[in-house]
Amino acid sequence: MRGCRARHILTMEFKAETIAQYIGGRVEGNPDAIVRTFGKIEEAGGGAITFLANPKYTHCIYTTGASVVLVREDFVAEQPVRATLIRVPDPYGALAGLLAMAAGALEPHPVGIEQPCHIAEGVEIDSESYVGAFAYIGKGARLGKRVKIYPQAYIGDGVTIGDDTTVYAGAKIYYGCRIGARCAIHSGAVIGADGFGFAPDAAGVYQKIHQIGIVEIDDDVEIGANTTVDRATMGRTHIARGVKLDNLVQVAHNVEIGADTVIAAQTGVAGSTRLGHNCMIGGQVGFAGHITVGDGVTIGAQSGIPNHVASGSRLMGYPAVPAGDFARQNVHIKRLGKLYDRVSSLEKSLGDFLEKSETNNA
């Protein structure tokens, strides 16, 4: 199979009534209102669909130029609304479904093999798959059906990639790593680079500890741009099903991340740490190595996690403390200036009182 063809559907047009039927909503207003694009509620113009989920933006619904707005079923307008409303149980979830539908129509769907590229002898490429120009696929690699390898991506020897997975331009997957089905590896991501392992010898010179394990990524995982997942020293670094890693996340060797955990940008997870399932990790969180974080944990942005964390915890700060304690501490910190002035005033009053007492006693 040589050459490449691409399918592009660059326009869309739907009636409000059709959208409501697709997402199980109820139209209030003009069922024939046309939607051609998406927009933020404070910026959208005619032909756009937007949503109202955060109460902070309620005032925007009265001035938005959008043709259609997704709102909660119990939304009560306090002023006239020009836009057509579609009432749904969860506007944000409904929008996510619509965006998925639009992405399927708007994103390119290339098929075939572009030249020049390198595909090692014996590697089979499914007829519905895509390999972009200057991509490299090493010997012994196994690719599933409808896999897309974009230009300048690197697939090392012995790598396994499941059905419907996309490896975007410039991503690198080192030898022996395993990627599941329906995954997305975004541009600049590096899967399987050596973990950070060095030990000083008798002279104090750091000697490399060779990393001979792999990275194993389960199905339905998304790895953000310029995120790195290091191979294990021995065994595997494991990213479980449904995990979503933002851009610029560092996952060190032998880390395990549980199913459906989401991690925001610039977070770093040190070696051999285990994160449970269904955790929500804010941006710039730092995890120490060799600790265990339980299931369903929520950690606020810029927190430092030096110790084990029990399941269900909500932490924030450095070192991280329960989120409620952190909020109360911040309130007290904001009051320190007034407290200082009050204590100074009391000290002065007490000093004046004592001075008068001594004078009277004399």
C-alpha positions as CSV (number, residue, x, y, z in Angstrom):
1,M,0.0,0.0,0.0
2,R,1.6,3.2,-1.1
3,G,0.4,6.8,-1.3
4,C,-2.1,8.4,1.1
5,R,-5.6,9.7,1.0
6,A,-7.2,11.9,3.6
7,R,-10.9,12.6,4.3
8,H,-11.8,16.0,5.5
9,I,-15.3,17.2,6.4
10,L,-14.8,20.9,7.2
11,T,-18.3,22.1,7.7
12,M,-21.2,21.2,9.9
13,E,-24.8,22.5,10.1
14,F,-27.4,21.2,12.5
15,K,-30.8,22.4,13.8
16,A,-31.4,22.9,17.5
17,E,-34.1,20.2,17.4
18,T,-31.7,17.7,15.9
19,I,-29.1,18.4,18.5
20,A,-31.7,18.1,21.3
21,Q,-32.7,14.7,20.0
22,Y,-29.0,13.6,19.9
23,I,-28.3,14.5,23.5
24,G,-31.7,13.8,25.0
25,G,-32.6,17.5,25.7
26,R,-35.7,19.6,25.4
27,V,-35.8,22.7,23.1
28,E,-37.1,26.0,24.5
29,G,-37.3,28.6,21.7
30,N,-36.7,28.1,18.0
31,P,-36.3,24.4,17.1
32,D,-35.0,25.4,13.6
33,A,-32.2,27.6,15.0
34,I,-29.0,26.6,13.0
35,V,-25.8,25.7,14.6
36,R,-22.5,25.8,12.6
37,T,-19.9,26.1,15.3
38,F,-19.1,26.2,19.0
39,G,-18.2,29.2,21.2
40,K,-17.7,30.4,24.7
41,I,-20.8,31.9,26.2
42,E,-19.2,35.4,26.6
43,E,-17.8,35.4,23.1
44,A,-20.1,33.3,20.9
45,G,-21.8,34.8,17.9
46,G,-24.7,33.8,15.6
47,G,-24.7,30.2,14.5
48,A,-22.8,29.1,17.6
49,I,-23.8,26.7,20.3
50,T,-22.5,27.3,23.9
51,F,-23.3,26.1,27.4
52,L,-24.0,27.4,30.9
53,A,-22.8,25.1,33.7
54,N,-20.9,27.5,36.0
55,P,-23.2,30.0,37.9
56,K,-20.5,32.7,37.6
57,Y,-21.4,33.0,33.9
58,T,-25.1,33.2,34.4
59,H,-25.1,36.9,33.5
60,C,-23.7,36.1,30.1
61,I,-26.7,34.2,29.0
62,Y,-28.7,37.4,28.7
63,T,-26.2,39.0,26.4
64,T,-24.6,36.1,24.5
65,G,-24.8,36.2,20.7
66,A,-25.0,32.4,20.5
67,S,-27.9,30.9,18.7
68,V,-28.3,28.0,21.1
69,V,-27.3,27.5,24.8
70,L,-27.3,24.3,26.7
71,V,-28.6,24.8,30.2
72,R,-29.7,22.7,33.2
73,E,-33.2,21.4,33.3
74,D,-34.0,23.6,36.3
75,F,-32.5,26.8,35.0
76,V,-34.8,29.8,35.6
77,A,-34.2,32.9,33.5
78,E,-34.5,36.2,35.4
79,Q,-34.4,38.3,32.2
80,P,-35.4,37.6,28.6
81,V,-33.0,35.3,26.8
82,R,-32.6,35.8,23.0
83,A,-31.0,32.4,22.4
84,T,-32.8,29.1,21.9
85,L,-32.3,26.9,25.0
86,I,-31.8,23.2,25.2
87,R,-32.5,21.9,28.6
88,V,-30.4,18.9,29.7
89,P,-29.5,17.3,33.1
90,D,-25.7,18.1,32.6
91,P,-24.8,20.9,30.1
92,Y,-21.1,20.2,30.3
93,G,-21.5,16.5,29.7
94,A,-23.9,17.2,26.8
95,L,-21.3,19.6,25.3
96,A,-18.6,16.9,25.6
97,G,-20.8,14.5,23.6
98,L,-21.4,17.2,20.9
99,L,-17.7,18.0,20.7
100,A,-16.9,14.3,20.2
101,M,-19.4,14.2,17.4
102,A,-17.9,17.4,15.8
103,A,-14.4,16.1,16.2
104,G,-15.3,13.0,14.2
105,A,-16.6,15.2,11.4
106,L,-13.9,18.0,11.5
107,E,-10.7,16.2,12.2
108,P,-8.7,14.8,9.3
109,H,-8.9,11.0,8.8
110,P,-5.8,10.2,6.7
111,V,-5.3,6.6,5.4
112,G,-2.3,5.0,3.7
113,I,1.4,5.3,3.8
114,E,3.2,8.5,3.0
115,Q,6.7,8.6,1.6
116,P,9.4,8.9,2.7
117,C,9.1,6.8,5.8
118,H,10.7,3.7,7.3
119,I,8.7,0.6,8.0
120,A,10.9,-2.4,9.1
121,E,10.6,-5.6,7.1
122,G,7.8,-7.8,8.4
123,V,5.8,-5.1,10.0
124,E,2.2,-5.3,8.9
125,I,0.2,-2.1,8.3
126,D,-3.6,-2.5,8.3
127,S,-5.3,-1.1,5.1
128,E,-7.2,1.4,7.2
129,S,-4.2,2.7,9.1
130,Y,-2.0,5.7,8.4
131,V,1.8,6.2,8.5
132,G,2.9,9.8,7.9
133,A,6.0,11.0,6.1
134,F,9.4,10.6,8.0
135,A,7.8,8.3,10.5
136,Y,9.9,5.3,11.7
137,I,8.6,1.9,12.7
138,G,11.1,-0.5,14.0
139,K,11.5,-4.3,13.5
140,G,9.1,-6.5,15.4
141,A,6.6,-3.7,16.0
142,R,3.0,-4.8,16.0
143,L,0.2,-2.4,15.0
144,G,-3.5,-3.0,15.4
145,K,-6.2,-1.9,13.0
146,R,-6.9,1.7,12.1
147,V,-3.7,2.9,13.9
148,K,-2.5,6.4,12.9
149,I,1.2,7.2,13.1
150,Y,1.7,10.9,12.2
151,P,4.8,12.4,10.5
152,Q,8.2,12.2,12.3
153,A,6.8,9.8,15.0
154,Y,9.2,7.1,16.2
155,I,8.0,3.6,17.0
156,G,10.8,1.5,18.4
157,D,11.6,-2.2,17.9
158,G,9.1,-4.6,19.4
159,V,6.5,-1.9,20.3
160,T,2.9,-3.1,20.4
161,I,0.1,-0.6,19.6
162,G,-3.6,-1.5,19.9
163,D,-6.5,-0.8,17.6
164,D,-7.6,2.8,16.9
165,T,-4.7,4.4,18.7
166,T,-3.2,7.6,17.4
167,V,0.5,8.6,17.8
168,Y,0.8,12.3,16.8
169,A,3.6,14.0,15.0
170,G,7.0,13.9,16.8
171,A,6.0,11.5,19.5
172,K,8.5,8.8,20.5
173,I,7.8,5.3,21.8
174,Y,11.0,3.5,22.8
175,Y,11.6,-0.2,22.2
176,G,9.5,-2.9,23.8
177,C,6.7,-0.6,25.2
178,R,3.1,-1.6,25.0
179,I,0.3,0.8,24.1
180,G,-3.4,-0.3,24.3
181,A,-6.4,0.4,22.1
182,R,-8.0,3.8,21.5
183,C,-5.1,5.7,23.0
184,A,-3.8,9.1,22.0
185,I,-0.1,9.9,22.3
186,H,0.3,13.6,21.6
187,S,3.1,15.5,19.9
188,G,6.4,15.5,21.7
189,A,5.5,12.8,24.2
190,V,8.2,10.3,25.1
191,I,7.2,6.9,26.2
192,G,9.9,4.6,27.5
193,A,13.0,6.8,28.0
194,D,15.3,5.6,30.8
195,G,14.2,6.2,34.3
196,F,16.5,8.5,36.4
197,G,18.7,5.9,38.0
198,F,22.3,6.6,39.1
199,A,24.4,5.5,42.0
200,P,27.7,7.0,43.3
201,D,30.7,4.7,43.3
202,A,33.5,4.7,45.9
203,A,35.0,7.8,44.3
204,G,31.7,9.6,44.3
205,V,31.2,9.3,40.5
206,Y,27.6,8.6,39.5
207,Q,27.2,5.3,37.6
208,K,24.2,4.6,35.5
209,I,21.7,2.0,36.7
210,H,20.5,0.5,33.5
211,Q,16.7,0.5,33.0
212,I,15.6,-2.8,31.4
213,G,11.9,-2.7,32.1
214,I,9.1,-1.3,29.8
215,V,6.1,1.1,29.9
216,E,2.7,-0.5,29.6
217,I,-0.2,1.7,28.8
218,D,-3.7,0.2,28.9
219,D,-6.7,1.0,26.7
220,D,-8.4,4.5,26.4
221,V,-5.4,6.4,27.8
222,E,-4.5,9.9,26.6
223,I,-0.9,11.2,27.0
224,G,-0.5,15.0,26.6
225,A,2.0,16.8,24.5
226,N,5.6,16.8,25.8
227,T,4.6,14.4,28.6
228,T,7.2,11.8,29.6
229,V,6.6,8.3,30.9
230,D,9.9,6.6,31.9
231,R,10.5,2.9,31.4
232,A,10.9,0.7,34.6
233,T,14.2,-0.3,36.1
234,M,12.8,-3.8,36.1
235,G,9.3,-4.9,35.4
236,R,7.0,-2.1,34.1
237,T,5.8,1.5,34.6
238,H,2.0,1.0,34.3
239,I,-0.7,3.5,33.2
240,A,-4.1,1.8,33.7
241,R,-7.2,2.1,31.6
242,G,-8.8,5.5,31.1
243,V,-6.0,7.6,32.6
244,K,-5.7,11.1,31.2
245,L,-2.3,12.9,31.5
246,D,-2.1,16.6,30.6
247,N,0.8,18.2,28.8
248,L,4.2,18.4,30.5
249,V,3.6,15.6,33.1
250,Q,6.6,13.6,34.3
251,V,6.0,10.0,35.3
252,A,9.1,8.3,36.6
253,H,10.2,4.7,36.5
254,N,8.1,1.9,38.0
255,V,5.2,4.3,38.8
256,E,1.7,2.8,38.7
257,I,-1.3,5.0,38.0
258,G,-4.8,3.6,38.6
259,A,-7.7,3.5,36.2
260,D,-9.6,6.8,35.4
261,T,-7.1,9.0,37.3
262,V,-6.6,12.4,35.7
263,I,-3.4,14.5,36.2
264,A,-3.0,18.2,35.2
265,A,0.0,19.8,33.6
266,Q,3.5,20.1,35.2
267,T,2.9,17.4,37.8
268,G,5.8,15.2,38.6
269,V,5.5,11.6,40.0
270,A,8.8,10.2,41.4
271,G,9.9,6.6,41.0
272,S,7.9,3.6,42.4
273,T,5.0,5.7,43.6
274,R,1.5,4.2,43.2
275,L,-1.5,6.4,42.5
276,G,-5.0,4.8,43.0
277,H,-7.9,4.9,40.6
278,N,-10.3,7.8,40.1
279,C,-7.9,10.4,41.6
280,M,-7.9,14.0,40.5
281,I,-4.5,15.7,40.6
282,G,-4.1,19.4,40.0
283,G,-1.3,21.1,38.1
284,Q,2.2,21.3,39.4
285,V,1.7,18.7,42.1
286,G,4.9,17.0,43.3
287,F,4.9,13.4,44.5
288,A,7.8,11.9,46.5
289,G,9.0,8.4,45.5
290,H,8.0,5.1,47.0
291,I,4.7,6.3,48.4
292,T,1.1,5.1,47.9
293,V,-1.8,7.3,47.2
294,G,-5.2,5.7,47.7
295,D,-8.3,5.6,45.5
296,G,-10.5,8.7,44.9
297,V,-8.0,11.2,46.2
298,T,-8.2,14.9,45.1
299,I,-5.1,17.0,45.3
300,G,-5.1,20.8,44.7
301,A,-2.6,22.5,42.4
302,Q,1.0,23.1,43.5
303,S,0.7,20.7,46.5
304,G,3.6,18.6,47.7
305,I,2.9,15.0,48.7
306,P,5.8,13.6,50.7
307,N,4.0,10.7,52.4
308,H,1.3,8.0,51.9
309,V,-2.3,9.3,51.3
310,A,-5.4,7.5,52.4
311,S,-8.2,6.8,50.0
312,G,-10.8,9.5,49.7
313,S,-8.6,12.3,51.0
314,R,-8.8,15.9,49.7
315,L,-5.4,17.6,50.1
316,M,-3.8,21.0,49.3
317,G,-0.7,22.9,50.2
318,Y,2.9,22.0,51.0
319,P,3.3,19.8,52.7
320,A,-0.2,18.9,51.7
321,V,-2.9,19.0,54.4
322,P,-6.6,18.4,54.3
323,A,-8.2,20.9,52.0
324,G,-10.5,22.4,54.7
325,D,-7.5,23.0,57.0
326,F,-5.6,24.6,54.1
327,A,-8.5,27.0,53.4
328,R,-8.8,27.9,57.1
329,Q,-5.1,28.5,57.3
330,N,-5.2,30.9,54.3
331,V,-8.1,32.8,56.0
332,H,-6.0,33.2,59.1
333,I,-2.9,34.3,57.1
334,K,-4.9,37.1,55.5
335,R,-5.9,38.3,58.9
336,L,-2.3,38.4,60.3
337,G,-1.8,42.1,59.5
338,K,-4.9,43.1,61.5
339,L,-4.0,40.7,64.3
340,Y,-0.5,42.2,64.5
341,D,-2.0,45.7,64.7
342,R,-4.4,44.6,67.4
343,V,-1.7,42.9,69.5
344,S,0.5,46.0,69.1
345,S,-2.4,48.2,70.3
346,L,-3.1,45.9,73.3
347,E,0.6,45.9,74.2
348,K,0.7,49.7,74.1
349,S,-2.5,50.0,76.2
350,L,-1.1,47.5,78.7
351,G,2.2,49.4,78.9
352,D,0.3,52.7,79.5
353,F,-1.8,51.1,82.2
354,L,1.2,49.6,84.0
355,E,3.0,53.0,83.8
356,K,0.1,54.8,85.4
357,S,-0.2,52.1,88.0
358,E,3.4,52.5,89.0
359,T,3.0,56.3,89.2
360,N,-0.1,56.0,91.4
361,N,1.6,53.5,93.7
362,A,4.6,55.8,94.1
